[in-house]
Amino acid sequence: MTARTAGDVKVALWATNLARPLNGIGAWAAEVDARMAAARAQGAEIFVMPEYASAQWLSFAPDDLPASEEIAWMAAQAPDALAAVADLPARHNMALLPGSWPWRAEAGESDGDVGFVNRAWLLLPDGRRYHQDKLCLTPSEKDPDGWMLNPGGQFQFVEWNGLRLATAICLDVELPALASRIAPYRPDLLLVPSMTERLSGHYRVHSCARARAVELQAAVLAVGVIGDAATGRPRDGNTGGAAVYVPSEPDLGYTGVRDEIAPAAEVEGGGPVLVSDIPVNRIRALREGAAEVWPGAWTADHIEILDETT
């Protein structure tokens, strides 16, 4: 891996307001373009949007689209959406994760039959594209009468600009078993796009993201959607915010919270953007042995479990 000479990387997390209506994919891409430009002017190198940022597209979906067909409809828009933002990383010299969207998976791409996955694309300024599918689905993502999807079956690391990046979509960051598997690969940044209806869901994701920062000795970037799609029909709504978590070490300010935007269920405009500096080299030094008590990429494989309760 190429050594990074700069001590920090600056990131931008957009807690997107889904309630702001759009009139097409072009309008959505133009908003992403404008937000990236503003973040780049502040020095950001990575721009991250939330899980199901695509739900905002439902504001221009057919009026009679039933909930059971929303995934298929969003997946049909997804290739055009990808094409619409494909040149933005090069234009702004920024890596872009434009949220996650439903995507029609090909044979062998998901852990199940051919169907739809919840996919996050990572687009790099040099033209490379990578995707990460959600590995563990919520009950609502397995509902035949609602958003029915298939889980992914692979986890991918990406090297860019001297950084090792990975993406864990929402519930995936709540899985200690996944953190244990990926710890030996030494990620620098873990990107966590999320969608949570209630405040409890927001804190589940963010509490676990904070724990992953400790377990991995890495920075974890969590960002969620706010509100819900302007369809003209009642919807459940979403509560979200954004935060950058780092290891809870004296050298990093003790608390493990680098920067954060408080969660909200509604907001004016397009939603707030959190811009934060991450001290990558300082975190790497902690991972190399400077941390107070971190035992390294520890597993419990050698532990004998005794159960006298049965």
Backbone hydrogen bonds in HBPLUS format (Angstrom, degrees):
<---DONOR---> <-ACCEPTOR-->    atom                        ^
c    i                          cat <-CA-CA->   ^        H-A-AA   ^      H-
h    n   atom  resd res      DA  || num        DHA   H-A  angle D-A-AA Bond
n    s   type  num  typ     dist DA aas  dist angle  dist       angle   num
A0009-VAL N   A0278-ILE O   2.91 MM 269  5.25 140.4  2.07 136.5 148.8     1
A0278-ILE N   A0009-VAL O   2.78 MM 269  5.25 152.4  1.85 142.9 152.4     2
A0045-GLU N   A0010-LYS O   2.74 MM  35  5.71 172.8  1.75 151.8 149.2     3
A0011-VAL N   A0276-SER O   2.86 MM 265  5.43 161.7  1.89 155.9 158.2     4
A0276-SER N   A0011-VAL O   2.90 MM 265  5.43 157.7  1.95 150.8 158.1     5
A0012-ALA N   A0046-ILE O   2.79 MM  34  6.12 148.2  1.89 159.8 170.5     6
A0048-VAL N   A0012-ALA O   2.85 MM  36  6.24 161.0  1.89 160.6 167.0     7
A0013-LEU N   A0274-LEU O   2.78 MM 261  5.06 155.1  1.84 144.0 152.5     8
A0274-LEU N   A0013-LEU O   2.79 MM 261  5.06 161.3  1.82 149.2 150.3     9
A0014-TRP N   A0048-VAL O   2.95 MM  34  6.31 165.6  1.98 168.0 172.7    10
A0016-THR N   A0014-TRP O   3.01 MM   2  5.46 119.0  2.39 109.4  92.7    11
A0015-ALA N   A0272-PRO O   2.95 MM 257  5.62 151.0  2.04 170.6 179.0    12
A0226-ILE N   A0016-THR O   2.88 MM 210  6.02 154.5  1.95 158.3 155.7    13
A0017-ASN N   A0270-GLY O   2.87 MM 253  5.05 158.9  1.92 131.8 128.3    14
A0020-ARG N   A0017-ASN O   3.39 MM   3  6.05 170.7  2.39 116.3 118.7    15
A0018-LEU N   A0226-ILE O   2.85 MM 208  6.04 149.9  1.95 165.8 173.4    16
A0027-ALA N   A0024-GLY O   3.16 MM   3  5.46 124.0  2.49 102.4 114.8    17
A0028-TRP N   A0024-GLY O   3.22 MM   4  6.62 155.8  2.28 147.1 154.0    18
A0029-ALA N   A0025-ILE O   2.88 MM   4  6.13 167.1  1.90 158.4 160.8    19
A0030-ALA N   A0026-GLY O   2.95 MM   4  6.10 151.2  2.03 143.0 151.2    20
A0031-GLU N   A0027-ALA O   3.10 MM   4  6.33 149.0  2.20 142.9 150.0    21
A0032-VAL N   A0028-TRP O   3.03 MM   4  6.40 156.8  2.08 150.9 157.5    22
A0033-ASP N   A0029-ALA O   2.87 MM   4  6.07 159.4  1.92 148.5 154.4    23
A0034-ALA N   A0030-ALA O   2.98 MM   4  6.20 159.2  2.03 144.4 149.3    24
A0035-ARG N   A0031-GLU O   2.94 MM   4  6.14 162.2  1.97 151.3 156.0    25
A0036-MET N   A0032-VAL O   2.89 MM   4  6.06 159.5  1.93 152.4 158.2    26
A0037-ALA N   A0033-ASP O   2.96 MM   4  6.17 158.1  2.01 148.8 154.9    27
A0038-ALA N   A0034-ALA O   3.07 MM   4  6.33 158.9  2.12 147.4 152.3    28
A0039-ALA N   A0035-ARG O   3.01 MM   4  6.21 158.1  2.06 146.3 152.5    29
A0040-ARG N   A0036-MET O   2.77 MM   4  5.95 156.7  1.83 153.2 160.0    30
A0041-ALA N   A0037-ALA O   3.01 MM   4  6.20 146.6  2.12 142.3 150.9    31
A0042-GLN N   A0039-ALA O   2.99 MM   3  5.16 141.5  2.15  99.5 111.1    32
A0044-ALA N   A0039-ALA O   3.07 MM   5  5.47 161.3  2.10 143.3 137.5    33
A0043-GLY N   A0040-ARG O   2.86 MM   3  4.88 159.3  1.90 105.8 111.6    34
A0095-ALA N   A0045-GLU O   2.88 MM  50  6.29 159.1  1.92 156.9 153.5    35
A0047-PHE N   A0095-ALA O   2.84 MM  48  6.15 156.1  1.90 150.1 157.5    36
A0097-LEU N   A0047-PHE O   2.88 MM  50  6.24 163.1  1.91 167.1 171.2    37
A0049-MET N   A0097-LEU O   2.85 MM  48  6.06 148.1  1.95 169.7 178.4    38
A0100-SER N   A0050-PRO O   3.17 MM  50  6.66 133.7  2.39 129.0 129.7    39
A0052-TYR N   A0100-SER O   3.04 MM  48  5.01 114.7  2.48 107.1 123.8    40
A0055-ALA N   A0052-TYR O   2.93 MM   3  5.48 168.5  1.94 115.6 119.4    41
A0056-GLN N   A0053-ALA O   3.26 MM   3  6.15 165.7  2.28 120.8 123.8    42
A0057-TRP N   A0054-SER O   2.83 MM   3  5.41 148.7  1.93 115.8 124.8    43
A0058-LEU N   A0055-ALA O   3.04 MM   3  5.47 151.2  2.12 108.7 116.9    44
A0059-SER N   A0056-GLN O   3.19 MM   3  5.95 168.9  2.20 118.4 121.8    45
A0060-PHE N   A0057-TRP O   2.97 MM   3  5.91 171.2  1.98 128.6 131.2    46
A0061-ALA N   A0058-LEU O   3.20 MM   3  4.75 169.0  2.22  99.5 101.3    47
A0065-LEU N   A0062-PRO O   3.16 MM   3  5.41 160.0  2.20 119.2 117.9    48
A0069-GLU N   A0066-PRO O   2.97 MM   3  5.52 161.7  2.00 117.1 123.2    49
A0070-GLU N   A0067-ALA O   3.24 MM   3  5.25 165.4  2.26 105.1 109.6    50
A0073-TRP N   A0069-GLU O   3.00 MM   4  6.18 157.5  2.05 148.3 155.1    51
A0074-MET N   A0070-GLU O   2.89 MM   4  6.08 167.4  1.91 153.3 156.2    52
A0075-ALA N   A0071-ILE O   2.88 MM   4  6.06 158.8  1.92 151.0 157.7    53
A0076-ALA N   A0072-ALA O   2.99 MM   4  6.19 140.3  2.16 139.8 149.8    54
A0076-ALA N   A0073-TRP O   3.13 MM   3  5.11 124.5  2.45  93.6 107.7    55
A0077-GLN N   A0073-TRP O   3.24 MM   4  6.63 136.2  2.44 140.5 151.7    56
A0077-GLN N   A0074-MET O   3.04 MM   3  5.14 130.3  2.30  97.5 110.9    57
A0078-ALA N   A0074-MET O   3.03 MM   4  6.19 131.8  2.27 142.9 156.6    58
A0081-ALA N   A0077-GLN O   3.00 MM   4  6.24 153.0  2.08 150.8 159.1    59
A0082-LEU N   A0078-ALA O   2.83 MM   4  6.08 159.5  1.87 159.0 163.8    60
A0083-ALA N   A0079-PRO O   3.02 MM   4  6.25 160.0  2.06 145.2 150.4    61
A0084-ALA N   A0080-ASP O   2.90 MM   4  6.06 146.6  2.01 142.4 151.9    62
A0085-VAL N   A0081-ALA O   3.21 MM   4  6.50 137.4  2.40 146.0 154.6    63
A0086-ALA N   A0082-LEU O   3.04 MM   4  5.85 113.6  2.50 140.4 156.5    64
A0086-ALA N   A0083-ALA O   3.42 MM   3  5.07 153.7  2.50  93.3 100.7    65
A0088-LEU N   A0085-VAL O   3.12 MM   3  5.38 155.0  2.18 109.9 117.6    66
A0091-ARG N   A0087-ASP O   3.01 MM   4  6.18 157.4  2.06 150.1 157.4    67
A0092-HIS N   A0088-LEU O   2.93 MM   4  6.02 159.8  1.97 156.3 159.3    68
A0093-ASN N   A0089-PRO O   2.68 MM   4  5.30 115.1  2.09 135.4 151.4    69
A0094-MET N   A0089-PRO O   3.01 MM   5  4.79 147.3  2.11 128.2 137.5    70
A0096-LEU N   A0123-LEU O   2.85 MM  27  5.13 165.4  1.87 154.2 159.1    71
A0123-LEU N   A0096-LEU O   2.80 MM  27  5.13 175.0  1.81 157.4 157.5    72
A0101-TRP N   A0119-ARG O   2.77 MM  18  5.37 156.7  1.82 147.4 148.1    73
A0119-ARG N   A0101-TRP O   2.83 MM  18  5.37 160.4  1.87 157.9 152.5    74
A0103-TRP N   A0117-VAL O   2.90 MM  14  5.37 144.6  2.03 149.8 158.0    75
A0117-VAL N   A0103-TRP O   2.88 MM  14  5.37 157.3  1.93 150.5 156.7    76
A0105-ALA N   A0115-GLY O   2.73 MM  10  5.62 150.7  1.82 157.8 167.9    77
A0109-GLU N   A0106-GLU O   3.04 MM   3  5.53 162.3  2.07 138.9 139.3    78
A0111-ASP N   A0151-PRO O   2.68 MM  40  5.41 163.8  1.70 154.9 159.9    79
A0150-ASN N   A0116-PHE O   2.70 MM  34  5.91 152.3  1.77 164.3 174.3    80
A0134-LYS N   A0118-ASN O   2.86 MM  16  5.49 154.5  1.92 154.5 162.9    81
A0120-ALA N   A0132-GLN O   2.88 MM  12  5.26 167.7  1.89 147.5 151.2    82
A0132-GLN N   A0120-ALA O   2.87 MM  12  5.26 152.3  1.95 148.1 157.4    83
A0122-LEU N   A0130-TYR O   2.73 MM   8  5.15 165.1  1.76 154.1 157.1    84
A0130-TYR N   A0122-LEU O   2.99 MM   8  5.15 155.2  2.05 143.4 151.2    85
A0124-LEU N   A0128-ARG O   3.00 MM   4  5.35 169.5  2.01 163.5 163.4    86
A0127-GLY N   A0124-LEU O   2.95 MM   3  5.53 159.3  2.00 124.7 126.8    87
A0152-GLY N   A0134-LYS O   2.72 MM  18  5.51 165.6  1.74 143.1 146.7    88
A0141-GLU N   A0138-THR O   2.96 MM   3  5.21 138.9  2.13 105.5 117.7    89
A0142-LYS N   A0139-PRO O   3.06 MM   3  5.19 158.9  2.10 106.4 112.1    90
A0149-LEU N   A0141-GLU O   2.85 MM   8  5.65 147.6  1.96 159.2 154.5    91
A0146-GLY N   A0143-ASP O   2.89 MM   3  5.09 165.1  1.91 116.1 119.7    92
A0158-VAL N   A0165-LEU O   2.85 MM   7  5.09 159.3  1.89 148.9 153.9    93
A0165-LEU N   A0158-VAL O   2.77 MM   7  5.09 171.7  1.78 158.3 158.9    94
A0160-TRP N   A0163-LEU O   2.90 MM   3  5.23 160.9  1.94 148.1 154.6    95
A0163-LEU N   A0160-TRP O   2.81 MM   3  5.23 153.7  1.88 116.0 125.0    96
A0188-ASP N   A0164-ARG O   2.88 MM  24  5.21 159.8  1.92 139.7 146.6    97
A0189-LEU N   A0164-ARG O   3.26 MM  25  6.60 163.0  2.29 154.4 157.8    98
A0166-ALA N   A0189-LEU O   3.15 MM  23  6.56 136.9  2.35 152.5 164.3    99
A0191-LEU N   A0166-ALA O   2.79 MM  25  6.17 168.3  1.81 157.5 158.4   100
A0168-ALA N   A0191-LEU O   2.88 MM  23  6.19 159.1  1.93 160.1 166.0   101
A0172-ASP N   A0169-ILE O   2.97 MM   3  5.41 162.9  2.00 137.5 131.9   102
A0170-CYS N   A0193-PRO O   2.95 MM  23  5.84 138.5  2.13 145.6 155.5   103
A0173-VAL N   A0170-CYS O   2.97 MM   3  5.90 155.1  2.04 129.6 134.5   104
A0174-GLU N   A0171-LEU O   2.89 MM   3  5.25 153.1  1.96 111.7 120.7   105
A0175-LEU N   A0172-ASP O   3.42 MM   3  5.64 161.4  2.46 110.8 111.6   106
A0178-LEU N   A0175-LEU O   3.05 MM   3  5.45 129.8  2.31 108.3 120.1   107
A0179-ALA N   A0175-LEU O   3.26 MM   4  6.68 159.5  2.30 150.3 156.0   108
A0180-SER N   A0176-PRO O   2.90 MM   4  6.15 155.6  1.96 151.8 157.9   109
A0181-ARG N   A0177-ALA O   3.16 MM   4  6.38 147.1  2.27 136.7 144.9   110
A0181-ARG N   A0178-LEU O   3.06 MM   3  5.06 117.6  2.47  94.3 109.8   111
A0182-ILE N   A0178-LEU O   3.01 MM   4  6.30 154.2  2.08 154.5 160.9   112
A0183-ALA N   A0179-ALA O   2.99 MM   4  5.92 135.7  2.19 147.0 156.4   113
A0185-TYR N   A0182-ILE O   2.94 MM   3  5.51 151.8  2.02 119.4 128.2   114
A0186-ARG N   A0183-ALA O   3.06 MM   3  5.54 169.0  2.07 120.5 123.9   115
A0219-ALA N   A0188-ASP O   3.06 MM  31  6.24 166.9  2.07 158.9 155.3   116
A0190-LEU N   A0219-ALA O   2.90 MM  29  6.35 151.8  1.98 153.7 162.9   117
A0221-LEU N   A0190-LEU O   2.84 MM  31  6.13 165.2  1.86 162.5 167.2   118
A0192-VAL N   A0221-LEU O   2.65 MM  29  5.66 154.0  1.72 173.1 164.6   119
A0223-VAL N   A0192-VAL O   3.04 MM  31  6.42 156.1  2.10 154.0 154.4   120
A0194-SER N   A0223-VAL O   2.82 MM  29  5.94 149.8  1.91 158.8 156.6   121
A0239-THR N   A0196-THR O   2.76 MM  43  5.83 155.9  1.82 155.8 162.6   122
A0201-GLY N   A0198-ARG O   3.11 MM   3  5.29 121.6  2.47  98.2 111.5   123
A0202-HIS N   A0198-ARG O   3.16 MM   4  6.61 157.0  2.22 148.0 154.1   124
A0203-TYR N   A0199-LEU O   3.02 MM   4  6.34 161.6  2.05 152.5 156.4   125
A0204-ARG N   A0200-SER O   2.91 MM   4  6.17 143.1  2.05 143.3 154.2   126
A0205-VAL N   A0201-GLY O   3.06 MM   4  6.29 172.6  2.06 158.0 157.9   127
A0206-HIS N   A0202-HIS O   2.91 MM   4  6.11 168.8  1.92 153.2 157.0   128
A0207-SER N   A0203-TYR O   2.78 MM   4  5.52 153.4  1.85 135.2 143.1   129
A0208-CYS N   A0204-ARG O   3.08 MM   4  6.13 159.9  2.12 144.8 150.3   130
A0209-ALA N   A0205-VAL O   2.83 MM   4  6.02 149.2  1.92 144.5 154.4   131
A0210-ARG N   A0206-HIS O   2.97 MM   4  6.07 153.3  2.05 140.6 146.9   132
A0211-ALA N   A0207-SER O   3.06 MM   4  6.36 147.7  2.17 137.8 146.7   133
A0212-ARG N   A0208-CYS O   2.83 MM   4  6.11 154.0  1.90 150.0 156.9   134
A0213-ALA N   A0209-ALA O   3.10 MM   4  6.40 145.2  2.23 142.0 150.4   135
A0214-VAL N   A0211-ALA O   3.06 MM   3  5.22 124.0  2.38  99.5 113.3   136
A0215-GLU N   A0211-ALA O   2.92 MM   4  6.24 166.2  1.94 156.0 159.8   137
A0216-LEU N   A0212-ARG O   2.81 MM   4  5.73 161.0  1.84 151.6 155.8   138
A0217-GLN N   A0213-ALA O   2.99 MM   4  5.39 122.9  2.32 123.8 135.9   139
A0218-ALA N   A0213-ALA O   3.26 MM   5  5.01 147.8  2.37 126.1 135.5   140
A0220-VAL N   A0245-TYR O   2.83 MM  25  5.08 158.6  1.88 143.0 150.2   141
A0245-TYR N   A0220-VAL O   2.84 MM  25  5.08 173.2  1.85 153.7 155.8   142
A0222-ALA N   A0243-ALA O   2.97 MM  21  5.42 158.9  2.01 162.2 166.9   143
A0243-ALA N   A0222-ALA O   2.88 MM  21  5.42 150.8  1.97 157.4 161.8   144
A0224-GLY N   A0241-GLY O   2.87 MM  17  5.38 163.3  1.90 165.2 166.2   145
A0227-GLY N   A0238-ASN O   2.99 MM  11  4.75 147.6  2.10 140.9 131.0   146
A0231-THR N   A0229-ALA O   3.01 MM   2  5.70 125.7  2.32 107.6  92.0   147
A0240-GLY N   A0264-ALA O   3.03 MM  24  5.55 155.1  2.09 149.6 145.5   148
A0264-ALA N   A0240-GLY O   2.86 MM  24  5.55 149.6  1.95 137.7 140.9   149
A0242-ALA N   A0261-ILE O   3.31 MM  19  5.05 164.0  2.34 129.1 132.8   150
A0261-ILE N   A0242-ALA O   2.65 MM  19  5.05 159.8  1.69 155.9 154.8   151
A0244-VAL N   A0259-ASP O   2.85 MM  15  5.32 160.0  1.89 153.3 154.4   152
A0258-ARG N   A0244-VAL O   2.83 MM  14  5.36 149.6  1.92 155.4 163.1   153
A0246-VAL N   A0256-GLY O   2.89 MM  10  4.84 158.1  1.94 128.8 136.2   154
A0249-GLU N   A0247-PRO O   2.90 MM   2  5.63 122.4  2.24 112.1  95.6   155
A0252-LEU N   A0249-GLU O   2.94 MM   3  5.33 154.2  2.00 112.7 121.1   156
A0254-TYR N   A0249-GLU O   2.90 MM   5  4.79 159.3  1.95 136.3 131.1   157
A0253-GLY N   A0250-PRO O   3.19 MM   3  5.24 169.5  2.20 111.2 111.2   158
A0255-THR N   A0253-GLY O   2.86 MM   2  5.87 141.7  2.01 101.7  94.2   159
A0280-VAL N   A0278-ILE O   2.95 MM   2  5.70 126.3  2.24 111.8  95.9   160
A0283-ILE N   A0279-PRO O   3.06 MM   4  6.34 158.0  2.11 156.4 162.9   161
A0284-ARG N   A0280-VAL O   2.91 MM   4  6.20 156.2  1.96 152.7 160.0   162
A0285-ALA N   A0281-ASN O   2.99 MM   4  6.20 152.2  2.07 142.2 149.2   163
A0286-LEU N   A0282-ARG O   3.14 MM   4  6.45 150.2  2.24 142.7 150.1   164
A0287-ARG N   A0283-ILE O   2.98 MM   4  6.29 153.4  2.06 147.4 155.0   165
A0288-GLU N   A0284-ARG O   2.90 MM   4  6.15 134.2  2.11 143.0 155.9   166
A0290-ALA N   A0285-ALA O   3.19 MM   5  5.90 156.3  2.25 141.2 141.3   167
A0289-GLY N   A0286-LEU O   3.17 MM   3  5.46 163.0  2.20 106.7 111.7   168
A0291-ALA N   A0286-LEU O   3.21 MM   5  4.44 140.8  2.38 125.9 115.7   169
A0298-TRP N   A0296-GLY O   2.70 MM   2  5.47 124.5  2.00 116.3  99.1   170
A0303-ILE N   A0300-ALA O   3.08 MM   3  5.36 165.7  2.10 114.4 118.9   171
